[in-house]
Amino acid sequence: MPPTRPLTPEEEQRLARKERTLKNRRGRRNPSTMPQHLARTSAFAPRKKDLITDSNFVRIYEVPGYSVVEVKGRELGSQHRDAIYALFRLPREKVRTDNPAYRRGTFISPVLSYYQTRTTWRTLIKAMGRTEHVNNLLSLVHVFQEIQQVSVLIHEGRSLKELEAIKAKRNRNMLPDGAGSASSLITDLTWEGAQLDSAVTVTYGARVLEMIEKAHLVSINADVQFRLKSDHAKVFWPFIDSQPEHTYIDEERLAQLAGRELWSDTATSATRAQFRKECREAFKDMVGAGGLSAFTEEVTGSGRAKSRRYSYTHAAPRQFELELQKAAQNAQGVDA
């Protein structure tokens, strides 16, 4: 038998990443498995009403170190996030079809690839933890139609210098340098009727295909997401739940996720106090929904730099924690 070849550095990193993932699994049941850029983003406003619906709407949402997402077409809110998270909770299949634009001797691929989810209105509504009623069906159709109006551009640059370059280019109506791609999250939504059991087919955009193919996916406890009542909690929970090794988060990061600037020229002590109140309510909501078992708030810094840090305990233990508990229980049984 020939000797096994040594692993490349890339393969070793991939194996180490998989091992960390297995150790940090929290045993989620039927989670939303989605591209990390959609979980760790501020592209969804923490509200359902008073969203900007102007078709000329363009805004860049930054969570430094995690995502730079540009949204065009309209503002997205909590209801759009929930609908997308419900989709990523359902099975999807890869579809390959002939590319009508293909010409021999060109760089155009002869095959088009994309992902589809085939489901029913009833299944989608159940995935969101909502009542199986025709009113919810009509609301869901409306939400997906709004999502179709939006184009999402995800920039690959993440450093502070790269973010500033992106903003400077955009301020001059220029396309930023560096890697990036643009496509709608959902390119097609079709249904066979307006009954609960009518078939629904959702086709995802090219960017979603790319992120799935590259395994840039994270797992979110969707049951908790859909039990949350606070719009700010709906913004914070995906980021917190997708980072199993983290045990605290600073309010500056929370503000970034909510699309706010705590120390801008227009921010005041009153607006910061209101945001901190919303943060406390959000963490209480995450505890009440069963996502967290406890949280604490502490003051960090002093003077104008005084800030808040929220430490938390996840309600679901990680896989390696369960193994430690089991080993401890077995040891006690032997001692007895």
Helices and strands as residue ranges (DSSP letters): H 9-23, E 32-35, H 36-39, E 58-63, E 67-72, H 78-87, E 93-98, E 111-120, H 121-127, H 134-148, E 151-155, H 160-171, E 180-183, E 186-191, E 199-204, H 206-213, E 217-220, H 222-227, H 231-241, E 248-250, H 251-257, H 269-288, E 292-300, G 303-305, E 307-314, H 319-335
